[in-house]
């Protein structure tokens, strides 16, 4: 779970919003269900809806940046 100061920082990031399916594909998983399971294993619970760049950064920091994803694009 994220603390209050982290939530404030998350609101300031900009970039492209992604679906859970898109994120699962980036990691090479065929299903958003697998993606959700991996997130749960790392203690990440996403809010409903699409995944904002701020949340993408949190996910990539925990799971690693997949090939083709540039860390600098989320700064």
Secondary structure, 3 states (H helix, E strand, C coil): CCCHHHHHHHCCCCCCCECHHHHHHHCCCCCHHHHHHHHHHCCCCCCCCCECHHHHHHHHHHHCCCCCCCHHHHC
